[in-house]
């Protein structure tokens, strides 16, 4: 993950933008520098480590991280502040 962002926590939704602006992919942070997501290039649902060559694409295109809190809030305000 880019160092300017806070480290994600397990369960945080991560948002990616191929063009750096429009979100076009979402994953869930699984811990240990891994995400779980579905992609046609990865053969469906699976894990990717953000340290691998493939995972670097996701790390480089990460634009926002959400955090859903117990009361169900937090996600929208996090995204609008990103």
Secondary structure, DSSP 4 states (H G I P E B T S, - for coil): --TTSPPP-TT-EEEE-TTSSS--EEEEEEETTEEEEEETTTTEEEEEETTSHHHHHHHHTEEEE----TTS-SHHHHHHT-
